[in-house]
């Protein structure tokens, strides 16, 4: 009988095994898109527990736990201990069988902690205590984990208003691997968000500019992109339920911005016009800088209003969207291509259709 998730897990042919073990396994990792926290890398953070690593912000695990009937206090609550949360995750793991969460959990246990048995509620205490003891050692601090994984380059996810201070620190200190910022301008695109006006003030303040018009916004974004460029940025990232394409002139965009900054909620049509014109500007900027343009499609986000108001975005209440992808996306890409300003483009579609 084969060992549980052995060294040939998912490698079902001799060719696959040869390609992986003799070639792919030895290659360095170039991570083009992740959500690592730059400050934790810069500070060479030491994790307090496996619960902090696995459940501190992983809304995929939270969602699985909720589906298994686990009360919210064991997912995101402040009144429960790390052990209590870990225990509930251990009880949930066997029910994630055939889901990548099951695979990832056990591959991490094997590759980083030398644990080759399935995690269940019965061995949760033993595994919890053993790993937490290991995490106290210097070789399990963040930078050492990155080096042990043979990672050579990391793209984080960063807002245009970010100071990038931790990237500057890492650029000056770290030689074994590189950490580059990646441009994520969702807050500038989401003109219908209640936080838009405050965000635009924050963004403008980074360049000592009061943003009142589309021209102001573009000028500030160019200056922020210069900073990102100086620290090695080569990629941008955008989240859309669907990609709109509804062109407008600059005077109309100025009016839409002014209304939103005054606290008015824009119509769907105005949002589409604003996002279209901003994406056309950004796409051309990316082409000029040789940045890749990543677009996440067909995810309907933050569907539970009560939980969104309690916990904010990215807490496990998203789902696949069935909005039409074709018309808006092709309109955007074609308009950029027509002016020979289409950047390298990567599409991440949440809907397999």
GITA-V927828 format. One record per residue. N is the residue number from 1. RES is the residue in three letters. PHI is phi in whole degrees, -180 to 180 (none if undefined). BURIAL is I if it has 24 or more other C-alpha atoms within 12 Angstrom, else O. Layout:
N,RES,PHI,BURIAL
N,RES,PHI,BURIAL
This chain:
1,UNK,none,O
2,UNK,-69,O
3,UNK,-68,O
4,UNK,-61,O
5,UNK,44,I
6,UNK,-74,O
7,UNK,-65,O
8,UNK,-107,O
9,UNK,-56,O
10,UNK,72,O
11,UNK,-95,O
12,UNK,-93,O
13,UNK,-130,O
14,UNK,-62,O
15,UNK,-63,O
16,UNK,-61,O
17,UNK,-64,O
18,UNK,-65,O
19,UNK,-63,O
20,UNK,-73,O
21,UNK,-70,O
22,UNK,-91,O
23,UNK,-132,O
24,UNK,-61,O
25,UNK,-63,O
26,UNK,-89,O
27,UNK,-77,O
28,UNK,-69,O
29,UNK,-94,O
30,UNK,-112,O
31,UNK,-95,I
32,UNK,-79,I
33,UNK,-153,I
34,UNK,-155,O
35,UNK,-123,I
36,UNK,-61,I
37,UNK,-90,I
38,UNK,-55,I
39,UNK,-63,I
40,UNK,-65,O
41,UNK,-70,I
42,UNK,-61,I
43,UNK,-83,O
44,UNK,50,I
45,UNK,-63,I
46,UNK,-106,I
47,UNK,-70,I
48,UNK,-80,I
49,UNK,-165,I
50,UNK,-65,I
51,UNK,-60,I
52,UNK,-61,I
53,UNK,-69,I
54,UNK,-83,I
55,UNK,-118,I
56,UNK,-65,I
57,UNK,-155,O
58,UNK,-90,O
59,UNK,-73,I
60,UNK,-69,I
61,UNK,-68,I
62,UNK,-58,I
63,UNK,-64,I
64,UNK,-63,I
65,UNK,-65,I
66,UNK,-59,I
67,UNK,-61,O
68,UNK,-85,O
69,UNK,89,O
70,UNK,-76,I
71,UNK,-65,O
72,UNK,-57,I
73,UNK,-64,O
74,UNK,-89,I
75,UNK,-99,I
76,UNK,-125,I
77,UNK,-69,O
78,UNK,-96,O
79,UNK,-101,O
80,UNK,-119,O
81,UNK,-83,O
82,UNK,-58,I
83,UNK,-63,I
84,UNK,-61,I
85,UNK,-68,I
86,UNK,-61,I
87,UNK,-59,I
88,UNK,-68,I
89,UNK,-68,I
90,UNK,-60,I
91,UNK,-68,I
92,UNK,-83,I
93,UNK,-51,I
94,UNK,-60,I
95,UNK,-83,I
96,UNK,-94,I
97,UNK,-52,O
98,UNK,78,O
99,UNK,-105,O
100,UNK,-54,O
101,UNK,-58,I
102,UNK,-67,I
103,UNK,-63,I
104,UNK,-60,I
105,UNK,-55,I
106,UNK,-80,I
107,UNK,-64,I
108,UNK,-67,I
109,UNK,-60,I
110,UNK,-72,O
111,UNK,-76,O
112,UNK,-106,O
113,UNK,-125,I
114,UNK,66,O
115,UNK,-107,I
116,UNK,-114,O
117,UNK,-112,O
118,UNK,-66,I
119,UNK,-80,I
120,UNK,-140,I
121,UNK,-65,O
122,UNK,-75,O
123,UNK,-111,O
124,UNK,-61,I
125,UNK,-63,I
126,UNK,-60,O
127,UNK,-68,I
128,UNK,-57,I
129,UNK,-70,O
130,UNK,-64,O
131,UNK,-71,I
132,UNK,-63,I
133,UNK,-66,O
134,UNK,-68,I
135,UNK,-65,I
136,UNK,-76,O
137,UNK,-86,O
138,UNK,-59,O
139,UNK,-71,O
140,UNK,-108,I
141,UNK,-72,I
142,UNK,-57,I
143,UNK,-64,I
144,UNK,-67,I
145,UNK,-62,I
146,UNK,-64,I
147,UNK,-65,I
148,UNK,-63,O
149,UNK,-85,I
150,UNK,60,O
151,UNK,-85,I
152,UNK,-109,O
153,UNK,-151,I
154,UNK,-132,I
155,UNK,-103,I
156,UNK,-84,I
157,UNK,-124,I
158,UNK,-136,I
159,UNK,-79,I
160,UNK,-55,I
161,UNK,-83,I
162,UNK,-67,I
163,UNK,-73,I
164,UNK,61,I
165,UNK,-62,O
166,UNK,-75,I
167,UNK,-66,I
168,UNK,-63,I
169,UNK,-61,O
170,UNK,-67,I
171,UNK,-62,I
172,UNK,-82,O
173,UNK,-105,O
174,UNK,-93,I
175,UNK,-114,O
176,UNK,-76,O
177,UNK,-151,I
178,UNK,-114,I
179,UNK,-122,I
180,UNK,-110,I
181,UNK,-76,I
182,UNK,-125,I
183,UNK,-79,I
184,UNK,-128,I
185,UNK,-92,I
186,UNK,-56,I
187,UNK,-66,I
188,UNK,-77,I
189,UNK,-81,I
190,UNK,-84,I
191,UNK,-69,I
192,UNK,-90,I
193,UNK,-75,O
194,UNK,-60,O
195,UNK,-92,O
196,UNK,-59,I
197,UNK,-62,I
198,UNK,-64,O
199,UNK,-64,I
200,UNK,-63,I
201,UNK,-63,I
202,UNK,-63,I
203,UNK,-62,I
204,UNK,-62,I
205,UNK,-64,O
206,UNK,-64,I
207,UNK,-121,I
208,UNK,52,O
209,UNK,-131,O
210,UNK,-89,O
211,UNK,-86,I
212,UNK,-119,I
213,UNK,-128,I
214,UNK,-64,I
215,UNK,-62,O
216,UNK,-60,I
217,UNK,-61,I
218,UNK,-62,I
219,UNK,-63,I
220,UNK,-67,I
221,UNK,-63,I
222,UNK,-63,I
223,UNK,-65,O
224,UNK,-66,I
225,UNK,-64,I
226,UNK,-61,I
227,UNK,-64,I
228,UNK,-59,I
229,UNK,-57,I
230,UNK,-65,O
231,UNK,-106,I
232,UNK,93,I
233,UNK,-60,I
234,UNK,-135,I
235,UNK,-145,I
236,UNK,-124,I
237,UNK,-146,I
238,UNK,-142,I
239,UNK,-109,I
240,UNK,-133,I
241,UNK,-66,I
242,UNK,-147,I
243,UNK,-89,I
244,UNK,-82,I
245,UNK,-149,I
246,UNK,-144,I
247,UNK,-74,I
248,UNK,-153,O
249,UNK,-89,O
250,UNK,-66,O
251,UNK,-63,O
252,UNK,-69,O
253,UNK,-66,I
254,UNK,-58,I
255,UNK,-65,O
256,UNK,-65,I
257,UNK,-64,I
258,UNK,-60,I
259,UNK,-65,I
260,UNK,-66,I
261,UNK,-68,I
262,UNK,-83,O
263,UNK,99,O
264,UNK,-89,O
265,UNK,-83,O
266,UNK,-72,I
267,UNK,-71,O
268,UNK,-58,O
269,UNK,-63,O
270,UNK,-66,I
271,UNK,-60,I
272,UNK,-65,I
273,UNK,-63,I
274,UNK,-61,I
275,UNK,-64,I
276,UNK,-60,I
277,UNK,-69,I
278,UNK,-70,I
279,UNK,-67,I
280,UNK,-64,I
281,UNK,-63,I
282,UNK,-64,I
283,UNK,-58,I
284,UNK,-65,I
285,UNK,-63,I
286,UNK,-63,I
287,UNK,-61,I
288,UNK,-66,I
289,UNK,-97,I
290,UNK,61,O
291,UNK,-93,I
292,UNK,-79,I
293,UNK,-112,I
294,UNK,-98,I
295,UNK,-130,I
296,UNK,-93,I
297,UNK,-120,I
298,UNK,61,I
299,UNK,-118,I
300,UNK,-92,I
301,UNK,-100,I
302,UNK,55,I
303,UNK,-81,O
304,UNK,-101,O
305,UNK,-62,O
306,UNK,-62,O
307,UNK,-71,O
308,UNK,-61,O
309,UNK,-68,O
310,UNK,-80,O
311,UNK,-123,O
312,UNK,88,O
313,UNK,-78,O
314,UNK,58,I
315,UNK,-121,I
316,UNK,103,I
317,UNK,-123,I
318,UNK,-98,O
319,UNK,-154,O
320,UNK,-66,O
321,UNK,-106,O
322,UNK,-113,O
323,UNK,-62,O
324,UNK,-65,O
325,UNK,-95,I
326,UNK,-68,O
327,UNK,-62,O
328,UNK,-67,I
329,UNK,-64,I
330,UNK,-66,O
331,UNK,-62,O
332,UNK,-64,I
333,UNK,-65,I
334,UNK,-66,O
335,UNK,-64,I
336,UNK,-69,I
337,UNK,-65,O
338,UNK,-59,O
339,UNK,-95,O
340,UNK,56,O
341,UNK,-127,I
342,UNK,-86,I
343,UNK,-76,I
344,UNK,-56,I
345,UNK,-128,I
346,UNK,-120,O
347,UNK,-112,I
348,UNK,-114,O
349,UNK,-99,I
350,UNK,-74,I
351,UNK,-102,O
352,UNK,-65,O
353,UNK,-72,O
